Amino acid sequence: MGFARACSVALVGVDGVVVEVQADLEPGIAAFTLVGLPDKSLVESRDRVRAAVVNSGAEWPQKKLTVGLSPASVPKSGSGFDLAVACAVLGAAERIDPKEIADLVLIGELGLDGRVRPVRGILPAVLAAAEAGYSQVVVPEQTAGEASLVPGVSVLGVRSLRQLIAVLTGEPVPDEAAPVAGRPDPILAGLMVPGAGAGAGLALGAGPDLADVAGQPAARKALEVAAAGAHHLLLHGPPGAGKTMLAERLPGVLPPLTRHESLEVTAVHSVVGILPPGEPLIGTAPYCAPHHSATMQSLIGGGNGLPRPGAVSLAHRGVLFLDEAPEFSVRVLDALRQPLESGHVVVARSAGVVRLPARFLMALAANPCPCGRRTMNGSGCECPPSMVRRYQSRLSGPLLDRVDLRVEVEPVRRSDLMGQGGAGESSAAVAVRVREGRERAAARLAGTPWATNSEVPGHELRTRWTAAPGALAVAERDMERGLLTARGLDRVLRVAWTVADLAGRDRPGAQDVGLALQLRTGVDRGALLAAGKDAG
């Protein structure tokens, strides 16, 4: 009787669980049994592993073979267990020393010819292995860079099962044919899911420049405040005013991701299968703009079996833009209320409960009425008041109460469009101020669990970091009149702190609170936007 064990990782959402792969050989009729809650693709690994072992020059044991995946209560899916199953079988057959693989984490799919193919979710899998105390992992060569992002872990990238057997037995490592330059590598097909990123309207990297937007000083200021404090934003105005253009340029003024944030974002994108090959670490804020026909599962997360990340998780640490927001399903919009507050989403299904990260900056764009011409002078809007009320009520009060900034985007003037008003600031210039504002907030919040003003609880803002004396008089009066809720007052305070950080002040004064109130309520309170721009 032969026995050997190796380790692999099962992914549950974006978290990993280390799985012990045990192989047992006993005398009897040759058979291969796989137990431990495997799914269809994992059950098929029996044929893949057998063919890969034989085609790699090793002998397949002609005995009763049982492979167990422990813990058996955790559902396992995918083809990433192939490499661990093959090594456990070879260890039980004494082709390799079982001690060499006992504490080794192996992740990868095997082709019938013995080549090791990459799989999705390498980064979260290696993170889970490191947290469990494992220090050595074997992954496909194409994903070795992604696995190396985890500190304290020794990574071995292999191209074939033959190479791994040679490394474990101390034999000369055979050379494998490298892919021909200029020709597509079919092995990389395992890394990308067709349409996964495009379906969610996902974009990474440098986007369009803010200088392309004509006019709109108030909306530009709101964009800067939103980026500096990670505040949610509603752009409200007629078609053609530039709402979508402004939202598309929001990621360009956000600061680069920190190392910790980059690992979080990369882990989510790796699990979904939209991590670009050759770019193991995402360093810029993602931008996700799903179509208004998106379902609850595509936006929040879900699917058959264990839930998979949705658009809110793809936009983690970035921007989630909902264009034509009233056209979204009311149920879908209201489902955003919980992740907007908590920064994560918990999806419960019969197969299990998954907690997915979802700390994003939400930007909404909405027309004033179904035809969009209600606020344009002489435009001839014929929408009856009942239709307008029904259209606007699709954005519920509890959802709007979580939006810090509400800006009316006015139609572009001819002078601005023809360039007579002067070119607007570029994204780079605004990004410098945003980065300085965030640095001031980070210095003030050092030693706390919060990184941006939008995350600070209202109680802390009222007791630990107070505004200047008398600065909240107008806001308190609005609250007494019922124009502000308790949550709304807290959000006004958060925005006021962001405005003060952009202006370089130690704490917000009456002018900062007034600007925050105007951005919060959308009610014009004088030349506060212009004053805030000069101060910023």
N, C-alpha and C positions, 0 to 999 in steps of 0.2 A: 504494500500500500504506500502511495506517495501523497504528500500534502505540501502545499506552498501557498503563500498569500502575498498579495501586492495591494496597493492602494490607488484609488482614483477619487473623483469628486462628482457628486450629483448636484445640479443647480436647481434651486427652488426660488424662482424669481431672479433676483440679482444676488442672492446669497448662496453659499456653497456648503455642502455637507460632505465630509470625508467618508468615503465608502471603502470598506475592506473587501477585496475580491479574493475569495478563497477557492482553491482548486483541489479536488480530492480524486485520486485514482484508486480504483479497486478492481480485483479480478472479476471478470464477467463478460457478458456480451458487450461489444463496443457500442457505446451510446454517449451522447452529449446532452446533459440536462442543465438548464440555466434557471436558477431560482432567485427570488428576492425582489418581487414586484417590478420586473422589467417591462418596458413597453414594446410595441411591435418592432421598432427599429433596433432595439437592444436584443430582442430574441433572435433577429436575423444575424446578429454578430456571430452566432455559431458557425454559419457557413463562411462568413468573411474570415474569421480567425483560422478556421481549418485550412482554407485555401492559402492564406497568407503564410502560415507556418510551413506548409509543404513547399510552396514556391520560394521560400527563403532558405531552403536547403536543410531544414530540420525534419525529424521524423515525427509523425503524429502518433501519439500513443494509442494502441489498439486495445483499450480497456474501457471499463465503465467510468465515465468522467462526469463529475458533478461540480458545477461552478456556482457558488453562493455569493450573493451581494448583501453585505451586512452594513448597517441595520436594515433588516428586511421590511420594516414598517415604512420606510421612506420610498416614495415612487421614484424610479429611475427611468430616464429617457435619453434618447440620442445615441450616437455612435461613438462618443468619446471614451467609452469603456473598453474598446477593442484592444488597445495596447496593453492595458492592465490584465485583461483576460488571457491574452496570448502569453504574457510573461508568467502569469500564475500557472498556466498549463505546462509551460516548458520547465518551470521550477519543480512542479510535481513529478514531471517525467525525468528530472535530474539532468536535463540538458543544460541548465544554468543552476548555480548555487542558490537555493531558496533564501539564504541569509542575505544575499546581495539585493534582493527585491523586497524584503520584509518591510523596510521603512522607506520605500521609494514610492513617490506619487507619480503615476503614469497617466497621461491624458492624450488621446489621439485616436483617429479612425484608421483602420487598416484597409487598404485596397487588396484585391485578390492577388496582385503580384507582390505583395509585401511592402509596398510603399506606405509611408505614414502620411495621412492626409490631415490638414488642419480642421479644427472644429471651432464653433462659436463659444464665447464665454471663457476664454483662457484666463484673462485677468482676474475675474471674480473667483474662478476655481483655484488659482494659485494663491490668491489672498486668503481663501478659506483654509488651504493647506498650511500656509504660514501661521495663521491664527491657531491652528490645531497643534502646532509644534513641529511640523515637518520642515526639513531644511533642504531636501533634494527633490527636484521634479524633473520629469522627462516630458517634453512636448514636441510637436512637429517643428521642423526647422523653420518654417515660414512664420511661426508665431513665437519664436524664442525671444524676439525683441519685446513683445507684449508681456511675456512672462517675466522678463528681467526687470520690469518696472517695480516689482515687489522687492523691497530691501530684505536682506538676510536670507535669501533663498538662492541656492545653487541650481542653475538651469542648464540642462543638456538638451540641445535641439538635434533631433535625428531625422534623417531622410527616409530610412527604411528599417524594417524589423531586423534585417541582416546586420545593419550597423549596430543596433542596440544589443543584439546577441553577442557580437564581437566585443563591444565595450564591457559587457557584464562578465564575459568569460576570459578577458585578457588576450583575446586573439587579435591579429591584425585587422584593422577596420577597413572593410572594402570600400572602394570608391563607387559612388552612384552618379549616374549621368545627370549633369545639371541641365535645367531648362534652356532651350535655345533662345538666345537673345532676339527679340523682335517677334517672337511667336507667343501666343497666349498659353499660360500654364493652367491646364485643367485642374490641377490639384487645388488651386486657389478658389475654386468654385465653392468649396465648403465654407468659406469665410463670409460670403455675401449672400443675402437673401434677396432675390430679384424684387424690386419695387418696395422693399420695406421702408427705406428712407424717403423715397419719392412719394409714397402713399400718404405719409404724414406731413409732407411739405417741409422736410428737414433740409437745412442748409448749414454748412460749416465753412470756416475760413473767412477771408476778407469779403465784405459785402459792399453795396453801393455807398457813395459818399453823401454826407448830409449837405454838402455844398450844392448838390443838384436840386434841392428843394427851394422853390421860389417863395419868398416872403415867409409868412407864418411865424412871426416872432414869439407869440404866446405859446404855440405848440412846440416850438424849438426849446423854449425855457422849460416847459413841462417835461419834454424828453430828457433834458439834462438832469432835472430833479429826479425823475424816475430812475435813471441810470445810477445816480449817485447814492440813492437810498434804497434801491430795489423796491420801489413803490409800483403798485399796479396802476394802469393807465387806461382811460376811456377817451377815445377821439371821436367826437360827435360832430357831424357836419354833412353838407350836401355832396353828391358824387362829384369827382374831379377836383376836389379841394386839396388833395394830397395826403389823405389819411394813411393809405397803404404805403406810400413812399416814405412817410415819416416812420412808420412801424418797421419797415424793412431796414432802416438805417439805425435802429436802436441797438442791435448787437455791436455795431461798429464803434459806439461810444462807451461800451462796457469795458471795464478793466480786464486784463488777461486773467485766466483762472489760476488759482494757487495750485500747488502740487497736490494737496489733498482733494481739492475740487476736481482737478483733472483726472485723478484716479476714479472718483465717483462717476464722472461723466463717461469716461472710457469704459468702465465696467458695464454700464447700462447699454451703451452702443455695441459692445462686444457680444452681450447676450442676445440682443435683437438681430445681430448679423449685419450691421451697417458700418462697422469700423473699416475705414479705408485701408487696404493692404499697404504696407510700408510706412504707415503712420500710426505707430502703436499708442501714442499719447495725444489726446485732444487738449489743446491749450487755449482755445478760444471758446467763447460762449456760444452754444448751439442756438439755432433759430428754427422754430417749428411752427408751421402755419397750416393746420389741417383744413380741409374743405368743410363748408357748413353742412354737408350731408353726412359728416362723420357720425358713427354710432357711439354708444356709450362704451363699448369694449375697446374701440380703436382710440378713444380719447383718454379714458381712465385706465384701461388695462383689462385683460380678460382673455377669452378664447377657450378652446377645448382643453380639458385636463387642467394642469396647473396654469394659473393666469400668467400672461406675458405682459411686459411693459407697454403702456400706451403712449399717446402724444405728450401727456403731462410729465411722464418720466423721461421721454426723449428730450424734452425741453429743460430738464433738471440743470440748474445753475445757468440757465440761459433765458430765452424769450419764447413765450407761447403767444402767438398772435392769432386772434379769432376775427377774421375779416367778415363783414356782414353778420355781426354777432346775433342780431335778432332773428336771423334765418336759421340758427342752430335750434335743435330740439330743446324745449324748456327743461326736460329731464336731464339732458346732457349738460346744459349750462349750470343747473342747480347742483349737479354732482361735483362741480368744481369748488363748492363752498368749503368742504372739509380740507382738501389739500392746500387751498389758499391760506388757511389758518395754521395747519400743522406742518406743512412742508413735506408730507409723505401721504401715500394713499394705501389703504388696506383693502385688498380685494379678496373676498371670501367665495370659494367655490366648493363643490362637493369633494374635489380632489385635494383640497387644502386651502390654507389661508396664506397669502403672500403680502409682505410689506414692501412697497416700492418707493424709492425716493421721488419727490415731486416738489422741490423748492425752485420755483420758476418766477419770472417776472411776467405777469399777464398784461397783454395789450389788447384792448377791444376797439373795434371800429364799427360805427353804426350810423345809418342815415336817419334823418329826423322823421321820416315817414316812408311808407312803401314806395312811393314814386321818387322820393329824395329831394323834391323841390320846395319843401315847405318853408325853409328859411331863406330862400332866394327871392329877392324883391322882383315882382312882376313876372314870376316864373309860371304862374297859373296852376298851382297845386290844386287838384280836385279830390284829394283824399278826404272823406268825411271825418269829423272829429272822433266818431266811434272807432273807425279803422285805425286812426293815428294812435288812440289810446291803447287799442289792442296790440298794435305793433310795438309800441314802446314798453308795454307791460311784459313783453317776453323776456326782458332783462329784469329779473325780480329784484325787489327791494333788498333782501338779504345779500344777494350777489353784489349789487351796486354799493352796499354799505361796506364791502371789503375792498372797494376800489378807492385808492387814495387820491387820484388826480383825475378830474373830469374837465376836458378842454373842448371848447367850441372851435372847430376849425373853419375859419371863414373862407369864402370863395377867394381865389387868388386875384389880386388886382392886376390890371394891364401893366402898370408901371413896374411891378415886381416881376411879372412874367417876361417882360422885354428887357429886364436887366437894368432898368433905370433906378431901382432902389438899392443897387449895390449887391455884390455877391454875398451870400450868407457864409457863416463860418463852416469850416470843414469838420469832418468827423474827428480828425486828429486833434484839432484845437479844443474841441469840446471834451474829448476823451482825457486830455491833460487835466482839466478842471475837475472832471468826474473822479479821476484817480486821486487827486489831492483831497477832494472831499471825503472819499472813502478812507484815505489814510488818517484824516483827522478823526473820523468816527471810529476807526479801528483802534487808534491810540486811546480814545476815551473808553472804549468797551473792552480794553485789554483785561484779561483775567475773568471775563464773563463768558457764558455760552453763546453770546450773540456776536455777529460780525458786521451787520448793517443796521441802520436805524429802523427799518421796517420790521425787524425781528424783536425789538425790545418791547417787553410788556408795558402796558400803560401805567401800571402801578409803579414801576421803576422810574418812568418819566415824570410822574407826579411827586415822587418822594426823594429819589436819589439824584436825578438830573433835572433840576427845575428850571423853568424859563425865567426871564427877567421879571422883576416885580411889575404887576399891572399888564404884562404882555398878553395874558389870556382873557382880559376883560371882555373883548368883543366875542370871543369864542364861547365864553360862559354865558353871555347874554343870548347867543344863538341857541345854546342848549336849553336854556330856560324857555325859550319860545317854541321849542320842539323842532327846530331846524337841524339840530345835531343830536345823534344818539350818543350814548356813553362810548361805544366803540368808535363812533365818528370823531369824538373829541380826542380820544387817544391817537387816532390816525392823523388828525391835524397836528398834534404835538410831534409825531414822528416826522411829518413833512417839514414842520418848522425847524426841527433840528437839522434836517438835510439842507434846507435853505441857508441856515446859519453856517453849516460846514462849508458849503460852496462859497460863502462870502468871507470865510475866515474868522468868524466871530466865535467867542467862547461859549455863548449860549444864546438862544433865540430871543429877540426883542419883539416889540409890538409890530414892527414892519414885517418881520419874518412870519409871525403868526397870521398877520393879515394876508400875506401872499399865500400861505398854506391854506387859509380859509377860502380864498378865491379859487385856488387850484382844486380844492376839495368839493366846493359847492357849485362851481361854474358861474357864480354870481359876480358880476363886475363890481369891484370895490375901489375904483379909481385907477390911478396910474401905478398900481403896485407891481404889475409885471415888468414894466419898463424900469422901475426902481430896482427890482430884484435882479434884472439883467445887468444893470450898471454895477450893482454891488457884487454880482457873481463874476 
